[in-house]
Amino acid sequence: MTFKYNNVYINSASTVVGPYEAKGPFSKLYDKNYDDLYFGEKSWEQAETKAINDSVEILLKKINKKNNEIDIHIGGDLLNQLVATNYASSKIGIPLIGIYSACATSTLSLMLASNMIEANQIKNAIVTSSSHNNSAEKQFRNPVEYGGPKKGYTTFTTTGCASCYLSLEKSNIKIESATIGSVIDMGVTDVFNMGAVMAPAAAKVISDHLKDTNRTLDYYDLILTGDLGIVGKMILKEYIKKEYNINLKNYDDSACMIFDTDNQPVYMGGSGVACLPLVAYTHLLDKMKKGKLKKVLLVATGALMNTTMCNQHLSIPSIAHAISLEAIK
């Protein structure tokens, strides 16, 4: 299903990152960075909460608004019961819709906010997407202190938070449409092979979006997936050609962009809820504002894994949601 929008705009965004992201290619574009993974807190989870609070505080300053002038906050993270987002929201003080779509949360939050703005239910919204490498490892695999070995095709969860302000107020970046994804389960059980898990869901939503909008790939200057990584990116290109007869072009993956994979210990690239928006809200919006990109399709991808089910050796379902952005004069 695809939703069309006429009056939804991205007015501003903010980003807060950890030390690995700060050493990546977009280091100068982030609003704030920390030189250690604790962010001055006592735990990884508290560090993630701080990243959300910092990001929203920076964004409010950018748009010159107070908390009570924002209608709604939509956000999510990877932790059980969205604890990072919930703790942050208790300080932010804006009515919250907490959501979980794994690493596809960023585009889902944009979609939900856009639907409400387009329907005139709200005038504006802040959406947040956060993840933390060490808290995610503890939750889904093993605590980093355990020192467990990883396979070469794994990805490295990004640490940080990306926030975005959407409203009816016209700007030079418009949210044009959104396609909600379907849950796909290809039977993959390897908790390290996230690219293989998520690539089919990305292929499905890209195909659905093009069909729903009656568009070809030439319509977009760039299609950017979320966190497939180097291996997953190759799988997507092969899978979408075989299953949907789509030869991807003008395509990239944010997980392959956010780190310096040649010089940083990040395996096959990035992952995590924050991976796509940290690239999209900095590098991508910057290029759109400068006229270097006009039409972009964001496809955030999420592995809907759970440690209980993985310990039962069940397969990992996945989902992806797509957001179409347009630069306007």
Secondary structure, DSSP 8 states (H G I E B T S, - for coil): -EEE-SS-EEEEEEEEE-HHHHTSTTGGG-SEE-SSTTTTSSSHHHHHHHHHHHHHHHHHHHHT--GGG---EEEE-SSGGGHHHHHHHHHH-S-EEE---GGGHHHHHHHHHHHHHHTTS-SEEEEEEEE-HHHHHHHHS--GGG-----TT--EE--EEEEEEEESS--SEEEEEEE----B------TT-HHHHHHHHHHHHHHHHHHHHT--GGG-SEEEESS-HHHHHHHHHHHHHHHH-----SEEEGGGTSS-TTTSS-TT-EESTTHHHHHIIIIIHHHHHTTS-SEEEEEEEEE---HHHHHTT----EEEEEEEEEE--
